[in-house]
């Protein structure tokens, strides 16, 4: 109460807060959330880099949406870029040029958006690699693994849809390849291609439909999956690396408040600053150099964004094989651009259950593996990564042939040989290194009997970090 006998503003605010809390119960949930423990290891921040890149994508994407025109209607370019003045281009291409030259801050926002997309997919890939090599996908986190793989797939699809929108010569070439790939799918291919393109290639509907997919459908799905992913993370609690006090029935690390909140906040601003610096200083996708898309033209040394490189490489390395029978034909693009990705993502989705069946280990795990302690899994993962890395470089075979003044056919044959020799060599070498590291370093800290003296939810002697029991 104040001197006049009236309730003070602070008291009124407190009463209002209690009134709200009585009805929604946020205080108890908030206190519980602030006590949540996060493991103190840098690799757990990889997923947050993906999350913060997605936030930057949304912010910059909203800005770009105000100026981009998703239309293939022909117009005469009359903007500031003199070499293209008077040239007939599409509305999509013209608005992209206007964003780059005539809209204040348009170019930096456009380039931040593109860089954020590259970082978003890269962070997901590295995050999934950490989850795979440390066994964080095991029970009870199989569903979060499935969500992560789906986010990777959606990130690739939305990245492709996004860089196809400017309707320049480079993106148009990619869209033409996508049309051929869709047509190659048995039975449903022609129907699916007609549905997406509104008829034959190039058509007038593909840009508006890619725009709707890029700014609405896929982002909404990604947002929903991120919420579900974080919800399951809270439900299961974090995994943690082996160490003193780390067991399958607790989580050792830092409380959400205040340590982790400030750490995560700092990382968010760091990611934003790096993407802003890249957007302002590192040129990416200069569509004015490629020119508007002309169906009869194909630019030399065309390169997609990095996450499409393995598909590009697979298409280039695939021999000219086609299958005909019973009145049907399976065209050549099917093997490299449909079958290979299908097998890849099917194996990724099913891996938690495949490993559990092979190892007969169906227990819940909250302490991570050191990659060296699972040499077979680590070797398989390294060999698989090397396989797709070779494919990624093969997608640049024309660039490499030009840069090193080599025969394009010789580079092509070399990559075909490397594709089948590098993965086994990498796998065997990784397995041997893991076994040697096991012999050199022995069991992980916390695995010796003396380190397992703490009770449930407690740390071992000498540990200072917070610990939270796993339900």
TORLOLO-690315 format. One record per residue (C-alpha): residue number from 1; chain; x, y, z. Coordinates in pm, 1 decimal. Example, Ala and Ser with C-alpha at 12.3 -4.5 7.8 and 13.67 -1.06 7.14 Angstrom:
2
(1; 'A'; (1230.0; -450.0; 780.0))
(2; 'A'; (1367.0; -106.0; 714.0))
//
This chain:
471
(1; 'A'; (0.0; 0.0; 0.0))
(2; 'A'; (119.3; 355.7; -64.7))
(3; 'A'; (79.2; 655.7; 165.3))
(4; 'A'; (-271.4; 726.9; 36.1))
(5; 'A'; (-390.8; 377.7; 130.0))
(6; 'A'; (-402.1; 264.5; -235.7))
(7; 'A'; (-233.0; -57.1; -358.8))
(8; 'A'; (105.1; 18.3; -516.3))
(9; 'A'; (172.2; -52.6; -884.8))
(10; 'A'; (404.2; -339.2; -782.0))
(11; 'A'; (131.1; -494.3; -568.1))
(12; 'A'; (-122.9; -463.1; -846.9))
(13; 'A'; (120.8; -622.8; -1089.8))
(14; 'A'; (182.6; -906.0; -844.8))
(15; 'A'; (-190.0; -966.9; -803.3))
(16; 'A'; (-237.0; -967.5; -1180.1))
(17; 'A'; (49.6; -1213.4; -1219.5))
(18; 'A'; (-96.0; -1442.8; -952.1))
(19; 'A'; (-439.8; -1418.1; -1117.4))
(20; 'A'; (-295.2; -1524.3; -1450.1))
(21; 'A'; (-83.3; -1799.8; -1292.9))
(22; 'A'; (-381.8; -1941.9; -1105.5))
(23; 'A'; (-553.0; -1995.6; -1442.1))
(24; 'A'; (-266.4; -2107.5; -1667.9))
(25; 'A'; (-9.2; -2243.9; -1418.7))
(26; 'A'; (297.4; -2102.9; -1596.4))
(27; 'A'; (499.4; -2029.4; -1280.1))
(28; 'A'; (545.8; -2392.3; -1178.1))
(29; 'A'; (621.8; -2500.1; -1534.4))
(30; 'A'; (860.9; -2206.6; -1571.3))
(31; 'A'; (1049.8; -2291.3; -1251.5))
(32; 'A'; (1078.2; -2652.9; -1363.6))
(33; 'A'; (1202.2; -2550.7; -1707.3))
(34; 'A'; (1462.7; -2311.9; -1566.7))
(35; 'A'; (1605.0; -2601.4; -1362.3))
(36; 'A'; (1654.4; -2816.1; -1671.7))
(37; 'A'; (2014.4; -2933.2; -1714.5))
(38; 'A'; (2202.5; -2914.2; -2043.7))
(39; 'A'; (2529.5; -3102.9; -2098.7))
(40; 'A'; (2834.8; -2882.8; -2118.4))
(41; 'A'; (2986.3; -2986.7; -2453.3))
(42; 'A'; (3026.8; -2778.7; -2766.6))
(43; 'A'; (2884.6; -3045.6; -2997.4))
(44; 'A'; (2538.5; -3002.2; -2842.2))
(45; 'A'; (2531.5; -2649.9; -2989.1))
(46; 'A'; (2532.7; -2778.1; -3350.3))
(47; 'A'; (2156.6; -2826.4; -3348.7))
(48; 'A'; (2112.9; -2475.3; -3211.5))
(49; 'A'; (2312.1; -2334.1; -3504.1))
(50; 'A'; (2054.3; -2495.5; -3733.5))
(51; 'A'; (1770.2; -2350.2; -3525.0))
(52; 'A'; (1915.5; -1997.3; -3525.8))
(53; 'A'; (1988.5; -2016.0; -3899.0))
(54; 'A'; (1623.3; -2104.0; -3949.3))
(55; 'A'; (1522.1; -1794.6; -3751.0))
(56; 'A'; (1742.6; -1580.9; -3979.0))
(57; 'A'; (1588.0; -1754.6; -4280.5))
(58; 'A'; (1239.0; -1661.2; -4163.0))
(59; 'A'; (1329.0; -1297.6; -4086.7))
(60; 'A'; (1511.7; -1236.4; -4415.5))
(61; 'A'; (1254.5; -1439.0; -4606.7))
(62; 'A'; (971.3; -1216.2; -4484.2))
(63; 'A'; (1166.0; -911.9; -4607.5))
(64; 'A'; (1225.3; -1068.2; -4951.0))
(65; 'A'; (859.3; -1167.7; -4983.5))
(66; 'A'; (759.1; -797.7; -4984.8))
(67; 'A'; (949.7; -739.8; -5310.1))
(68; 'A'; (972.1; -1072.1; -5498.3))
(69; 'A'; (713.2; -1138.7; -5771.5))
(70; 'A'; (656.7; -1508.6; -5833.1))
(71; 'A'; (554.6; -1485.6; -6197.6))
(72; 'A'; (695.8; -1592.8; -6533.0))
(73; 'A'; (507.7; -1315.8; -6713.8))
(74; 'A'; (752.4; -1151.0; -6956.9))
(75; 'A'; (849.4; -786.6; -6893.2))
(76; 'A'; (1121.2; -556.4; -7021.4))
(77; 'A'; (1392.9; -492.0; -6767.2))
(78; 'A'; (1444.5; -120.2; -6698.6))
(79; 'A'; (1630.2; -126.9; -6366.4))
(80; 'A'; (1974.8; -7.4; -6261.7))
(81; 'A'; (2179.5; -295.0; -6404.3))
(82; 'A'; (2273.3; -150.7; -6743.3))
(83; 'A'; (2390.9; -469.1; -6927.6))
(84; 'A'; (2036.1; -613.5; -6905.1))
(85; 'A'; (1836.9; -294.9; -6972.4))
(86; 'A'; (1587.8; -348.8; -7254.9))
(87; 'A'; (1610.3; -730.0; -7228.5))
(88; 'A'; (1284.3; -924.4; -7198.7))
(89; 'A'; (1287.1; -1122.3; -6872.7))
(90; 'A'; (1033.9; -1280.8; -6637.8))
(91; 'A'; (874.5; -1090.1; -6349.8))
(92; 'A'; (1056.7; -1325.0; -6111.0))
(93; 'A'; (1396.1; -1246.0; -6261.6))
(94; 'A'; (1325.4; -871.8; -6279.0))
(95; 'A'; (1215.4; -854.4; -5916.2))
(96; 'A'; (1529.5; -1043.8; -5813.2))
(97; 'A'; (1742.1; -787.8; -5999.1))
(98; 'A'; (1543.8; -506.0; -5838.5))
(99; 'A'; (1605.4; -661.1; -5496.8))
(100; 'A'; (1976.2; -676.5; -5574.6))
(101; 'A'; (2021.0; -324.7; -5716.5))
(102; 'A'; (1723.1; -99.7; -5642.5))
(103; 'A'; (1580.3; -204.7; -5303.1))
(104; 'A'; (1765.5; -61.2; -5003.9))
(105; 'A'; (1939.4; -345.2; -4817.2))
(106; 'A'; (1785.3; -587.5; -5066.4))
(107; 'A'; (2111.4; -747.4; -5177.5))
(108; 'A'; (2245.6; -802.1; -4828.2))
(109; 'A'; (1913.2; -952.8; -4715.8))
(110; 'A'; (1902.9; -1176.6; -5023.5))
(111; 'A'; (2256.6; -1296.8; -4966.0))
(112; 'A'; (2198.9; -1343.9; -4591.5))
(113; 'A'; (1897.2; -1557.2; -4681.3))
(114; 'A'; (2102.8; -1772.3; -4917.6))
(115; 'A'; (2393.4; -1812.0; -4675.7))
(116; 'A'; (2153.1; -1898.0; -4393.7))
(117; 'A'; (2003.2; -2175.1; -4609.5))
(118; 'A'; (2349.9; -2322.9; -4670.1))
(119; 'A'; (2439.0; -2306.3; -4300.5))
(120; 'A'; (2097.4; -2445.2; -4197.7))
(121; 'A'; (2141.0; -2765.8; -4399.1))
(122; 'A'; (2510.5; -2795.0; -4308.3))
(123; 'A'; (2434.1; -2764.9; -3936.4))
(124; 'A'; (2165.5; -3033.5; -3963.9))
(125; 'A'; (2407.9; -3268.0; -4141.4))
(126; 'A'; (2683.2; -3216.4; -3882.6))
(127; 'A'; (2431.7; -3246.3; -3597.7))
(128; 'A'; (2297.9; -3573.7; -3739.5))
(129; 'A'; (2654.5; -3699.8; -3783.0))
(130; 'A'; (2721.7; -3628.6; -3414.6))
(131; 'A'; (2400.6; -3810.2; -3319.2))
(132; 'A'; (2493.9; -4107.8; -3538.6))
(133; 'A'; (2855.7; -4148.1; -3431.1))
(134; 'A'; (2772.2; -4116.7; -3059.6))
(135; 'A'; (2465.2; -4342.7; -3070.0))
(136; 'A'; (2224.4; -4070.1; -2955.6))
(137; 'A'; (1954.7; -4216.0; -3184.5))
(138; 'A'; (1907.7; -4523.3; -2964.1))
(139; 'A'; (1604.1; -4589.1; -2746.4))
(140; 'A'; (1414.4; -4376.9; -2644.4))
(141; 'A'; (1519.7; -4117.3; -2906.4))
(142; 'A'; (1435.8; -4303.8; -3228.1))
(143; 'A'; (1148.7; -4065.4; -3309.7))
(144; 'A'; (1372.9; -3760.6; -3270.3))
(145; 'A'; (1617.0; -3924.8; -3513.1))
(146; 'A'; (1330.7; -3967.9; -3762.7))
(147; 'A'; (1233.8; -3602.2; -3715.0))
(148; 'A'; (1594.9; -3495.2; -3772.3))
(149; 'A'; (1618.3; -3692.8; -4097.7))
(150; 'A'; (1287.8; -3540.4; -4210.5))
(151; 'A'; (1418.2; -3190.3; -4130.5))
(152; 'A'; (1726.0; -3263.4; -4342.9))
(153; 'A'; (1507.3; -3379.9; -4631.2))
(154; 'A'; (1281.3; -3075.0; -4602.3))
(155; 'A'; (1583.8; -2842.9; -4580.2))
(156; 'A'; (1719.8; -2983.0; -4906.5))
(157; 'A'; (1381.8; -2960.1; -5080.5))
(158; 'A'; (1318.9; -2605.3; -4961.4))
(159; 'A'; (1671.1; -2495.9; -5049.2))
(160; 'A'; (1623.9; -2624.4; -5402.0))
(161; 'A'; (1283.6; -2453.9; -5429.2))
(162; 'A'; (1431.6; -2127.3; -5301.6))
(163; 'A'; (1725.8; -2098.8; -5536.4))
(164; 'A'; (1503.7; -2198.3; -5829.7))
(165; 'A'; (1277.4; -1895.3; -5781.8))
(166; 'A'; (1490.0; -1619.6; -5949.1))
(167; 'A'; (1433.6; -1786.7; -6290.3))
(168; 'A'; (1791.2; -1723.0; -6398.0))
(169; 'A'; (1991.6; -1946.5; -6631.9))
(170; 'A'; (2150.1; -2146.3; -6347.1))
(171; 'A'; (1830.6; -2211.5; -6152.9))
(172; 'A'; (1637.9; -2284.4; -6472.0))
(173; 'A'; (1887.5; -2557.1; -6558.2))
(174; 'A'; (1829.2; -2712.1; -6216.7))
(175; 'A'; (1451.8; -2698.2; -6260.9))
(176; 'A'; (1484.8; -2866.7; -6599.7))
(177; 'A'; (1686.0; -3150.0; -6437.7))
(178; 'A'; (1419.5; -3178.8; -6166.2))
(179; 'A'; (1149.7; -3210.3; -6435.9))
(180; 'A'; (1342.9; -3494.4; -6603.2))
(181; 'A'; (1392.3; -3667.3; -6268.1))
(182; 'A'; (1019.9; -3647.4; -6189.3))
(183; 'A'; (933.5; -3789.9; -6530.5))
(184; 'A'; (1164.3; -4086.5; -6467.2))
(185; 'A'; (964.7; -4211.6; -6166.2))
(186; 'A'; (777.1; -4526.2; -6274.8))
(187; 'A'; (398.1; -4502.1; -6309.4))
(188; 'A'; (342.4; -4174.5; -6120.5))
(189; 'A'; (625.4; -3968.5; -6272.4))
(190; 'A'; (440.4; -3800.5; -6561.8))
(191; 'A'; (141.1; -3728.1; -6336.9))
(192; 'A'; (359.9; -3578.7; -6062.0))
(193; 'A'; (555.2; -3365.9; -6311.6))
(194; 'A'; (234.6; -3235.2; -6466.4))
(195; 'A'; (92.1; -3156.6; -6122.2))
(196; 'A'; (398.9; -2958.7; -6012.2))
(197; 'A'; (471.5; -2782.2; -6340.6))
(198; 'A'; (110.4; -2733.0; -6450.6))
(199; 'A'; (180.1; -2918.5; -6775.0))
(200; 'A'; (501.8; -2954.6; -6971.7))
(201; 'A'; (836.2; -2789.0; -6904.6))
(202; 'A'; (898.4; -2500.4; -6850.3))
(203; 'A'; (537.1; -2386.9; -6812.2))
(204; 'A'; (402.6; -2081.3; -6637.5))
(205; 'A'; (297.8; -2239.8; -6307.8))
(206; 'A'; (623.8; -2378.4; -6170.6))
(207; 'A'; (754.7; -2051.2; -6021.0))
(208; 'A'; (429.9; -1964.2; -5833.5))
(209; 'A'; (401.6; -2322.3; -5707.4))
(210; 'A'; (764.3; -2336.6; -5593.6))
(211; 'A'; (706.4; -2002.1; -5421.1))
(212; 'A'; (409.9; -2141.1; -5224.2))
(213; 'A'; (609.5; -2451.2; -5133.4))
(214; 'A'; (911.4; -2241.2; -5031.5))
(215; 'A'; (749.4; -1974.5; -4815.4))
(216; 'A'; (443.5; -2156.3; -4678.0))
(217; 'A'; (413.6; -2532.5; -4696.6))
(218; 'A'; (764.8; -2648.2; -4607.9))
(219; 'A'; (838.9; -2375.3; -4346.3))
(220; 'A'; (515.7; -2457.9; -4162.0))
(221; 'A'; (607.6; -2827.7; -4157.7))
(222; 'A'; (962.8; -2747.0; -4044.3))
(223; 'A'; (829.2; -2525.2; -3764.5))
(224; 'A'; (595.6; -2799.0; -3646.0))
(225; 'A'; (872.0; -3059.3; -3651.0))
(226; 'A'; (1108.2; -2827.5; -3461.0))
(227; 'A'; (845.7; -2781.6; -3187.9))
(228; 'A'; (794.4; -3158.8; -3171.4))
(229; 'A'; (1171.8; -3214.1; -3171.4))
(230; 'A'; (1222.5; -2976.5; -2877.7))
(231; 'A'; (920.9; -3121.3; -2696.5))
(232; 'A'; (1065.7; -3471.8; -2719.7))
(233; 'A'; (1403.4; -3333.2; -2608.2))
(234; 'A'; (1242.8; -3196.1; -2290.9))
(235; 'A'; (1052.3; -3521.7; -2243.0))
(236; 'A'; (1357.6; -3747.7; -2277.2))
(237; 'A'; (1614.1; -3496.9; -2144.5))
(238; 'A'; (1956.8; -3459.9; -2300.4))
(239; 'A'; (2209.0; -3732.5; -2353.2))
(240; 'A'; (2559.6; -3666.0; -2224.7))
(241; 'A'; (2912.4; -3788.0; -2284.3))
(242; 'A'; (3083.5; -4037.4; -2052.1))
(243; 'A'; (3249.2; -3875.2; -1753.4))
(244; 'A'; (3248.0; -3865.9; -1377.4))
(245; 'A'; (2892.7; -3869.2; -1248.2))
(246; 'A'; (2744.5; -3931.6; -1595.7))
(247; 'A'; (2511.7; -4229.5; -1597.5))
(248; 'A'; (2206.9; -4351.2; -1784.2))
(249; 'A'; (1977.0; -4225.0; -1505.6))
(250; 'A'; (2089.1; -3860.5; -1489.4))
(251; 'A'; (2204.4; -3561.9; -1696.5))
(252; 'A'; (2520.3; -3376.2; -1592.1))
(253; 'A'; (2580.9; -3022.2; -1708.3))
(254; 'A'; (2458.2; -2664.7; -1662.9))
(255; 'A'; (2119.2; -2533.0; -1552.1))
(256; 'A'; (1909.3; -2355.9; -1815.0))
(257; 'A'; (1910.4; -2041.9; -1597.6))
(258; 'A'; (2132.6; -1853.3; -1600.8))
(259; 'A'; (2433.8; -2026.4; -1759.4))
(260; 'A'; (2278.3; -2194.7; -2060.1))
(261; 'A'; (2041.2; -1907.4; -2141.0))
(262; 'A'; (2330.9; -1663.8; -2176.5))
(263; 'A'; (2539.9; -1917.3; -2367.6))
(264; 'A'; (2256.1; -1990.5; -2612.9))
(265; 'A'; (2174.6; -1619.8; -2646.3))
(266; 'A'; (2536.2; -1542.3; -2725.9))
(267; 'A'; (2542.1; -1817.2; -2987.5))
(268; 'A'; (2226.0; -1679.3; -3148.3))
(269; 'A'; (2379.8; -1334.3; -3191.1))
(270; 'A'; (2705.3; -1489.0; -3312.9))
(271; 'A'; (2522.7; -1691.7; -3580.5))
(272; 'A'; (2329.0; -1380.8; -3684.5))
(273; 'A'; (2648.0; -1173.0; -3698.7))
(274; 'A'; (2834.5; -1430.4; -3906.4))
(275; 'A'; (2545.3; -1462.6; -4153.2))
(276; 'A'; (2517.3; -1082.5; -4176.2))
(277; 'A'; (2890.8; -1057.9; -4244.7))
(278; 'A'; (2866.2; -1326.4; -4512.5))
(279; 'A'; (2564.8; -1153.6; -4665.7))
(280; 'A'; (2746.4; -822.5; -4679.2))
(281; 'A'; (3094.5; -938.1; -4776.4))
(282; 'A'; (3073.8; -1272.3; -4958.2))
(283; 'A'; (2891.4; -1263.6; -5290.6))
(284; 'A'; (2665.2; -1558.7; -5358.4))
(285; 'A'; (2439.9; -1646.0; -5651.8))
(286; 'A'; (2491.4; -1329.7; -5866.1))
(287; 'A'; (2193.9; -1394.5; -6095.2))
(288; 'A'; (2274.2; -1090.5; -6312.0))
(289; 'A'; (2584.9; -1276.6; -6431.7))
(290; 'A'; (2391.7; -1588.6; -6537.7))
(291; 'A'; (2121.5; -1394.3; -6722.7))
(292; 'A'; (1752.1; -1485.3; -6757.8))
(293; 'A'; (1664.3; -1846.7; -6822.9))
(294; 'A'; (1647.4; -1946.3; -7187.4))
(295; 'A'; (1534.9; -2305.2; -7248.8))
(296; 'A'; (1769.3; -2354.8; -7544.5))
(297; 'A'; (2078.9; -2252.1; -7342.9))
(298; 'A'; (2282.7; -2450.4; -7090.6))
(299; 'A'; (2554.5; -2270.0; -6901.4))
(300; 'A'; (2894.9; -2438.2; -6877.0))
(301; 'A'; (3023.6; -2544.9; -6533.6))
(302; 'A'; (2684.3; -2500.2; -6368.3))
(303; 'A'; (2703.8; -2579.4; -5998.4))
(304; 'A'; (2413.1; -2628.9; -5758.3))
(305; 'A'; (2427.3; -2544.1; -5389.6))
(306; 'A'; (2651.9; -2780.2; -5194.4))
(307; 'A'; (2372.1; -3001.4; -5055.0))
(308; 'A'; (2259.8; -3091.4; -5409.3))
(309; 'A'; (2614.9; -3175.2; -5520.8))
(310; 'A'; (2589.1; -3547.8; -5439.4))
(311; 'A'; (2277.3; -3583.3; -5657.1))
(312; 'A'; (2443.6; -3386.8; -5936.6))
(313; 'A'; (2750.7; -3609.3; -5908.1))
(314; 'A'; (2539.9; -3926.7; -5911.9))
(315; 'A'; (2367.2; -3812.8; -6232.3))
(316; 'A'; (2700.7; -3736.1; -6396.7))
(317; 'A'; (2867.3; -4065.1; -6296.3))
(318; 'A'; (2572.9; -4290.5; -6378.8))
(319; 'A'; (2629.9; -4485.6; -6703.8))
(320; 'A'; (2372.2; -4440.5; -6976.6))
(321; 'A'; (2155.7; -4730.0; -6857.8))
(322; 'A'; (1783.3; -4755.1; -6923.8))
(323; 'A'; (1544.6; -5044.3; -6868.0))
(324; 'A'; (1254.6; -5139.7; -7096.0))
(325; 'A'; (1002.8; -5416.5; -7043.0))
(326; 'A'; (627.7; -5498.9; -7046.8))
(327; 'A'; (554.0; -5178.2; -7228.9))
(328; 'A'; (730.3; -4957.9; -6973.6))
(329; 'A'; (1060.6; -4774.4; -6966.2))
(330; 'A'; (1267.4; -4662.8; -6669.6))
(331; 'A'; (1477.8; -4366.9; -6790.7))
(332; 'A'; (1837.2; -4311.9; -6691.1))
(333; 'A'; (1780.2; -4032.7; -6429.5))
(334; 'A'; (1576.5; -4274.4; -6216.0))
(335; 'A'; (1877.4; -4475.5; -6093.3))
(336; 'A'; (2087.5; -4183.1; -5970.0))
(337; 'A'; (1828.4; -3923.4; -5870.7))
(338; 'A'; (1537.3; -4136.6; -5744.6))
(339; 'A'; (1662.9; -4483.7; -5646.7))
(340; 'A'; (1984.5; -4368.1; -5476.5))
(341; 'A'; (1817.3; -4096.4; -5261.7))
(342; 'A'; (1533.3; -4338.6; -5186.6))
(343; 'A'; (1772.8; -4604.9; -5058.1))
(344; 'A'; (1978.2; -4341.0; -4873.0))
(345; 'A'; (1693.0; -4189.8; -4677.4))
(346; 'A'; (1521.4; -4525.1; -4616.5))
(347; 'A'; (1837.9; -4658.9; -4452.5))
(348; 'A'; (1877.7; -4337.2; -4253.0))
(349; 'A'; (1518.9; -4355.6; -4125.8))
(350; 'A'; (1548.2; -4722.4; -4029.1))
(351; 'A'; (1901.6; -4715.8; -3883.4))
(352; 'A'; (1799.9; -4711.7; -3511.6))
(353; 'A'; (1598.6; -5030.0; -3559.6))
(354; 'A'; (1856.3; -5191.8; -3789.1))
(355; 'A'; (2133.0; -5143.8; -3532.5))
(356; 'A'; (1911.4; -5257.7; -3244.3))
(357; 'A'; (1824.2; -5575.9; -3434.4))
(358; 'A'; (2184.2; -5651.5; -3531.7))
(359; 'A'; (2333.4; -5580.4; -3187.7))
(360; 'A'; (2027.2; -5707.2; -2994.2))
(361; 'A'; (2069.1; -5399.5; -2775.3))
(362; 'A'; (1722.2; -5255.5; -2710.2))
(363; 'A'; (1798.9; -5087.5; -2377.6))
(364; 'A'; (1747.7; -4716.3; -2314.7))
(365; 'A'; (2071.7; -4521.2; -2345.5))
(366; 'A'; (2137.3; -4172.5; -2208.7))
(367; 'A'; (2517.7; -4184.1; -2194.2))
(368; 'A'; (2670.0; -4140.8; -2539.1))
(369; 'A'; (2924.3; -4369.3; -2700.5))
(370; 'A'; (3268.7; -4252.5; -2787.9))
(371; 'A'; (3295.2; -4325.4; -3163.2))
(372; 'A'; (3609.1; -4533.8; -3100.2))
(373; 'A'; (3409.1; -4764.9; -2871.8))
(374; 'A'; (3175.5; -4859.4; -3158.8))
(375; 'A'; (3431.6; -4917.8; -3435.4))
(376; 'A'; (3193.1; -5096.9; -3674.2))
(377; 'A'; (2931.7; -4820.5; -3660.4))
(378; 'A'; (3200.8; -4551.9; -3687.8))
(379; 'A'; (3366.8; -4725.9; -3982.2))
(380; 'A'; (3034.7; -4766.0; -4164.1))
(381; 'A'; (2950.6; -4399.4; -4104.7))
(382; 'A'; (3290.6; -4276.8; -4224.4))
(383; 'A'; (3274.6; -4497.3; -4534.8))
(384; 'A'; (2925.0; -4371.3; -4614.1))
(385; 'A'; (3028.1; -4008.2; -4572.8))
(386; 'A'; (3324.8; -4064.8; -4803.7))
(387; 'A'; (3090.9; -4218.6; -5065.5))
(388; 'A'; (2871.5; -3907.0; -5073.8))
(389; 'A'; (3176.1; -3678.6; -5057.1))
(390; 'A'; (3313.6; -3839.1; -5374.4))
(391; 'A'; (2972.4; -3790.0; -5536.7))
(392; 'A'; (2975.3; -3425.8; -5428.5))
(393; 'A'; (3312.2; -3362.8; -5591.8))
(394; 'A'; (3199.0; -3554.8; -5899.9))
(395; 'A'; (2925.6; -3295.1; -5938.1))
(396; 'A'; (3207.1; -3049.4; -6014.4))
(397; 'A'; (3388.9; -3271.6; -6264.6))
(398; 'A'; (3362.2; -3011.5; -6542.9))
(399; 'A'; (3496.2; -2736.0; -6314.7))
(400; 'A'; (3785.7; -2959.7; -6207.8))
(401; 'A'; (3862.2; -3057.4; -6568.0))
(402; 'A'; (3878.9; -2690.3; -6668.4))
(403; 'A'; (4075.9; -2582.1; -6361.1))
(404; 'A'; (4343.8; -2850.9; -6403.0))
(405; 'A'; (4332.8; -2865.4; -6784.8))
(406; 'A'; (4230.9; -3231.6; -6787.9))
(407; 'A'; (4014.8; -3440.3; -7015.8))
(408; 'A'; (3654.9; -3437.1; -6893.2))
(409; 'A'; (3621.0; -3808.5; -6975.8))
(410; 'A'; (3937.1; -3888.8; -6780.2))
(411; 'A'; (3801.1; -3702.4; -6475.6))
(412; 'A'; (3470.6; -3886.9; -6513.1))
(413; 'A'; (3640.1; -4228.7; -6520.3))
(414; 'A'; (3860.9; -4133.7; -6225.2))
(415; 'A'; (3556.9; -4044.5; -6013.9))
(416; 'A'; (3386.0; -4372.7; -6105.3))
(417; 'A'; (3691.4; -4559.9; -5980.6))
(418; 'A'; (3718.0; -4346.6; -5665.6))
(419; 'A'; (3350.0; -4400.2; -5585.4))
(420; 'A'; (3409.8; -4774.0; -5535.9))
(421; 'A'; (3760.9; -4763.4; -5387.4))
(422; 'A'; (3758.3; -4470.8; -5142.6))
(423; 'A'; (3471.2; -4587.7; -4912.5))
(424; 'A'; (3619.1; -4933.1; -4833.2))
(425; 'A'; (3963.0; -4781.9; -4773.3))
(426; 'A'; (3815.6; -4515.2; -4544.4))
(427; 'A'; (3603.8; -4775.4; -4362.0))
(428; 'A'; (3895.1; -5013.1; -4294.2))
(429; 'A'; (4127.5; -4729.9; -4192.0))
(430; 'A'; (3864.9; -4584.8; -3955.1))
(431; 'A'; (3805.3; -4925.2; -3797.0))
(432; 'A'; (4177.3; -4976.0; -3738.6))
(433; 'A'; (4217.1; -4627.1; -3589.0))
(434; 'A'; (3923.2; -4686.1; -3352.5))
(435; 'A'; (4069.2; -5014.5; -3229.3))
(436; 'A'; (4409.0; -4854.3; -3178.2))
(437; 'A'; (4255.3; -4565.3; -2981.8))
(438; 'A'; (4071.2; -4815.3; -2761.9))
(439; 'A'; (4394.4; -4993.4; -2679.3))
(440; 'A'; (4578.6; -4666.1; -2615.8))
(441; 'A'; (4319.9; -4482.4; -2403.2))
(442; 'A'; (4125.6; -4765.4; -2237.7))
(443; 'A'; (3763.4; -4719.9; -2122.0))
(444; 'A'; (3601.9; -4376.6; -2110.9))
(445; 'A'; (3613.1; -4176.6; -1787.7))
(446; 'A'; (3319.3; -4276.6; -1572.9))
(447; 'A'; (3317.8; -4637.3; -1694.5))
(448; 'A'; (3560.3; -4767.2; -1434.2))
(449; 'A'; (3401.4; -4905.3; -1113.5))
(450; 'A'; (3547.0; -4622.3; -904.4))
(451; 'A'; (3361.6; -4363.9; -1107.4))
(452; 'A'; (3019.2; -4518.0; -1049.5))
(453; 'A'; (2982.9; -4431.7; -681.5))
(454; 'A'; (2715.0; -4161.0; -713.0))
(455; 'A'; (2348.6; -4236.0; -660.3))
(456; 'A'; (2061.6; -4157.3; -898.3))
(457; 'A'; (2054.3; -3791.6; -992.1))
(458; 'A'; (2377.9; -3720.6; -806.5))
(459; 'A'; (2732.6; -3643.0; -913.9))
(460; 'A'; (3042.3; -3830.4; -825.6))
(461; 'A'; (3298.8; -3693.8; -575.8))
(462; 'A'; (3461.5; -3372.9; -692.2))
(463; 'A'; (3201.3; -3289.0; -963.1))
(464; 'A'; (3074.8; -2930.3; -959.2))
(465; 'A'; (2822.5; -2934.5; -1244.8))
(466; 'A'; (2445.5; -2971.9; -1203.0))
(467; 'A'; (2279.9; -3310.8; -1237.2))
(468; 'A'; (1919.8; -3389.7; -1327.1))
(469; 'A'; (1762.6; -3735.7; -1299.5))
(470; 'A'; (1615.7; -3892.2; -1612.0))
(471; 'A'; (1249.1; -3995.9; -1573.7))
//
